[in-house]
Amino acid sequence: MDRFEIISSKFIDYIREAANEIHNHEFEKSYKTIINAININPNAPEPHNLLGIWYEFKNNNDLARKHYRAAYALDPTYKPASENLERVCTFFEAKRKQVNFGEEILEEQEKAKEQKDKLKLIEVEIESGYCACGKQIKDLGISADIIIGYIVRGNNTIVPNGKTEIQEGDKLMIFTNVVSHKTVVSGLIGDK
């Protein structure tokens, strides 16, 4: 496990711990935990979202809005922050939504990380019209976590390098992580 994985694991632990502490109304403890998460990754939206929730529970909606906005500014695709900001800015009680702690997103991130670490061997047979057909491997633009282990061409097995040209009928044996395998296939096939 490298340093980055340890840091991100600790970061996720702090986020989960802070959310649980807020749920349990342990506000002073949760504040310190959120600050620890910010110290690990100040550019992540999750701790600012939790600080928004924290301030909202403390009846300080102005600071809650500021932290929801900060979370949104750091990552506009982070839905918990935008939902919480919308909720705290809504004047009509009937339209208010529940507080979104972002727990679903954390679970998705953890599942994606687990899947990323799992290797998968896939076979792709190159047909006429595939965008990879006639190109050298170096020109395919595939990422570093994708390895074309070998190519079966007719009765021959080829251990490829960057200059190996992909031909119609080739069977590519590709090692990739579980998360990337659909991207690999669509990248090789392209628009048929």
N, C-alpha and C positions, 0 to 999 in steps of 0.2 A: 504494500500500500504506500503510495507516494504522499508527499506533504500536502498536495492539493486535495487528495481524497480525504485525508484526515481533517483538513480545514473544513471542507464542505460537509463532511459527516458531523463535525462539531457544530457547524452553522445550523444544519437541519435539526440537530438535537436541541439547540437553544430556541429555535423557532417553535418546535413542538412543546418544549417545556414552558415557554412564555405563554403560548395559547392555553395550555392546561392551567397555568397559574391564574390567568385572567378568568377562565371559566370558574375556577374555585375562589374567585375574589381575593386572591393573594396579590394585591396590586403593587405593593412596594417591592416584593420579590420579583414579580413579573417585569417591572420597570428595569431592574438591574439585569435581568436575563436578556431583555430586548437590547439594551445598550451593549452587552457582550456580543450579541449577534451583529449589531452595527459595526462594532470594532473589527470583526472578522471580515465582513463584506458590506462596506458603507454604500455600495452601489446597487444593492439588492432591494427590491420593493417590499419584500415580506416584513422586515422589521418596522418599516415606516407604516405599513398597514396596521401592524399590531399596536404601534404607538398611537395611531389614530383611534383605534378601538379603546386603548387604555385611557386616552384623554376624553373620549366620549363617555366612558363609564364614570369618569371623574366630573362629568357635566361641563366640560370645557370644549364646546363644539368648535370654537375658533381654532384651537390648536389641533383638534381632531381633523378638521378640514385641511389644515396645512400639511399634516402628515399624510393624509390620503392623497393630496395633490402631489406631494413629494414622491410617494410610491408610484403614482400614475406617471409622473414625469420620468422616473427611472425606467419604467416599462409600461408603455401604454396598452400592452396586451394582457397585463395582469388584471384579470377581471375582479378579484375581490376588492382591490382599491377603487376601481371605478364604481362598483356596486355600492360600496360603503360611502363613497363621496356623494353619489346620487341620493342615497338614503338620508344622509345627514343634512343635505341641502333641500330636502323635500319638506314643504310646509304642511302638507296634509297627512295626518296620522294614518288614514286609511290606506294610503299608497306606500307606506314605509315597508321596506323589506327587512329581513333578519340580518344581523351582523354576519359578515362573511370573513371568517378567520383564515381562509385560504388553505384549509386542511386538505381539500380534494386535490389541489394542485401539488401540494407536497407529496401526497401519495402517488400521483402520476409521475412526478419527477423521480421518486425512489424506484418505482417499477421500471421506468425507462433506464435508469442507471443499472439496475440488475440485468435487464435485457441487453444493454450495451456490452456488458462484460461477457456475454455468451457468444461463442463463435458458431457460425453456421456455414456449412458447405453447400453451395448451390451449383447446379449445372444449368448453363444457358446454351442452347444450340442456336447458332447464328444463321438466320435465314436471309435470303435476298431482300433488300430494302431496309434492313436494320441499319441504324446510323453507325454502328461500330464496324460494319462490313467494309473492308478495304482500308481501314485505318490502322496505324501503328498504336500499340498500347499507350505509349507516351502521349499520344494526341487525343486520348479518350477523355481526359480531364477527370479521372476518378480520384477519389480522396485516398489518403494514406492508409486508412483503416480497411481498405479493400485490396485483396491480393488475388491476382489470377495465378493460382498455383501451378496449373498445367493446362495444356490444350490437347484434346484428342482430335487429330486430323487424319481421317481415313483410318489406317491401321497403325499410325504413328502417334506417339505421345511426345509432346514438345514442352520443355520447360522454358517458358517465355521470358523475354526481357523487354525493355522499353521499345526496342526497334522491331519486335515481332508484329507482323501484320495479321490482323484478324481477317479470316476468309469465310465465305459462305460455306456452311456445313460444319464449321469448327464447333466443337463442344468445349466450352470454357468451364473449368472447374474453379470456382471462385470461393475464397474464404472471406467472410465478412461477419460483422456482428448482426445479431437478430434485428436490431433497429434499422440498419441500413440496407437490408437485403432487397426490399421493394424498390428503393431508389436505384440500386445497382442495376436491377433488371430493366427498369424503365429507362435508365441512362444508356444502356446498351442497345435497347430496341429503338428508342426514339419514336419519331412519327413514321410509321410504316407506310 
